[in-house]
Amino acid sequence: MPSIVSVLILEYVISMNKSKVGLVLSGGGAKGAYQVGVLKYMAETGMNVDAIAGASIGALNGAVIASASNLNEASDHLNQLWQTLANESPLKFNKLVVASYLGYLCIMGTSRLSPVLSIAKDFLIQKKIIDLGVLDNSPVKKLIDAYTSPEKLKKGLPLYVSIFESDDVAETVLSAAMGALGITDSRPSEFRHVQSFPDEKQRDVILASASLPMLFAPQEIDGKRYADGGIGGWQKSQGNTPITPLITTANCTHVIVTHLTDGSLWNRHDFPDTTILEVRPKKPITQESMLKDLLNFQADKINQWIEQGYEDASRCIGDVARVLKQQAESTGAIEKRNTVLQELDDDIFSLSSFK
């Protein structure tokens, strides 16, 4: 007799085929390579999704997946992108901002400021030069443009990203720090449907979700400035694990959630009406430290994370994938049988002639 687990898996697969399946891609910087392995396993085993939600690096990965014509193509594109990142880091210093910082330090160290230096100092303070970001996001823009476009997104899967309103970078960083320390929670992130924006604004929304405060400049959307979507609702990973839009807007009844944080506080039981499968790292995904891994785009690290994502996907959703494959083969056999019977019935020497 089949085990209770097998029966439950079969029931899950049957219900999943009649429902909408969502994929959540959490944020975590360079650890986003882990999601390449997860998607590779899903593509190889014939799994599919109907909508995607991403935060931070998950928003960038999600844009690539949503722009592809199918999951196999998405897997190939995502792997190509991350191999590019492994050979050419996307982290490029914003020379204007760095020069401005140095200039500001020189100004602060000058005992007698000339009128010109005084004006420069006021400009730097008023314009909040820190808000511009130490890193230039042009390499990231280039990569997004290589694999996505408004035309591709329009034809692709619905994509939702989390963004965090950030009028003041220092306040945003402090809010995230207090949330991480458990002192007080950060404000919730907002969720936006990318394809609902005008073509020229879609890239800005995706970039906003991945704009780490101080490192990258906030993006302006609808007259407001937004930063990394993973900051919101820190204590329960509300923004960093953006399942909500898949349930409330995309009407997904089954969701696959990927985690890029060891011991994520996100809790599936907060969503009792949704069937959820989680891909959680079996071994620690943090290799050095949270900050170092966030920006560690070295080839060996990226390939280790890709392999780990594939292994964990096999462990966490492998049973479902195998049953899906068996069901597809069974459905194919039934369709083939029906086709043969129909051909016989249409033939002049049909089965009815032997009655």
Beta strands, then each sheet from edge to edge (+ up, - down):
strand 1: 21-25
strand 2: 51-54
strand 3: 92-93
strand 4: 135-136
strand 5: 159-165
strand 6: 190-193
strand 7: 219-221
strand 8: 224-228
strand 9: 254-258
strand 10: 275-279
sheet 1: 6+ 5- 2- 1- 9- 10-
sheet 2: 3+ 4-
sheet 3: 6+ 5- 8+ 7-
end
